[in-house]
Structure formats: C-alpha cells, structure tokens
Amino acid sequence: MPPAAPSAYSVTPWEISFLDPLRQSRNALIILNQPFSYPLLRRVWHSSSWHACADGGANRLHDLLKDYDGNDLRHLFTPDLIKGDLDSLRVDVQLYYSSRGVRIVQDPDQDSTDLMKCIGALVDDEKAERHVEQHTIV
C-alpha cells in the first residue's frame, strides 16, 4: 500500500490552560509594547502571580486602563515591575506607576531586549524567593 498523501492541513495543539484563572499555577505575565485587548488582559492578568511591563508595555497598560468604557481601571492592574532601557516609557506613565510603588528598573544593556531583561528579573525574583517551581511566562 502506498504511503498516504500529505494532508493540506496540519493540526497544531496549543496549551492554553494558563488562560484558566482557576488553575493554580505560577504564571508570569510580561506585557510588551504591542496592542492588546482588555478582555485578554483581564484573563491573563488574573491567571498570573507575577506581572511586569517591558519598557513601553507600561504605556500600553496605562493607556488601555486609563479610560476603559469611561472608567479608570489602572488601580486594578498594577505591575510588580517595569524594566528595560526605558527609551519608550513616557514620563507621565513613569510618574504614575512610581507613585504607586511599582519597581522601575532602567537597564541600559543594548545586547539584550527589554523582554529578556524582564525574564532576567523574574529569574532573580524566583531565586530570592527560593521557590522550587518556576513561573511559566505568558
């Protein structure tokens, strides 16, 4: 019997259990400087225990929540960290989050991306907490 012809379609299984806010796991959310919706933010935020913004991602978070359907929701979504070279972080956003105690770390290293800088901060936080189970980055 000849081998089956290759299918025109392939199936890719996706692991999306991190979207379940009832799932007890250690997820880490890193917000990048890319557009996203409030429903997506709400779902991944509440299923994550560690929240960071990579530089301009803080602008995106701030602007989305400042006036969402006529409500200011920023106080409901305060990140643990904003990190990067901070070339994109607006002054008003930096002042807003620093006044709320958010750790803002400038890292001028041009050999790594702002995402990698946030991942490094997560690793450092995990070491400091001495947790055996590592976060899953979403």
Phi, psi and omega in degrees: 000129181291153179297151180295143178294144179298142180286146177285343181237141174240154181253128177244114177284137179245136176270110182239016181297340178295344178280350181275110182293345179273347180287127180273099178212168180260090177261145175239126179258125174243117182268124180261171180278066179221149180294147176207162183262159177296315179302320177294314179304311183303316183293310183286330179298311185286347175261009181241146179256350180225132186229129178221155173243130175273102176047252184296349174300331177294323176298316181298314180298311181302311185291323179297320188267345184298320180217072179264112183052040178081006180241146174266109184253009185302324183293343180275346185225075181259118182289159175282333189205144166236124183218147177158192176282351176063027176282345180253341184292120179288152181298316181297324179289318178299316179296318180300307185287324178294327178291345178256013174081014179287135177287120180243119186238121176268127179233105186283359182305116180268002178267000176223152181281166177297326176299313180296326177295320177292320177298319177299320178294321177298314179300316178298317179296320179296319178296318181294325179280344182058041176276139177283317181277125179275159176288154168259127183274127177240000000 
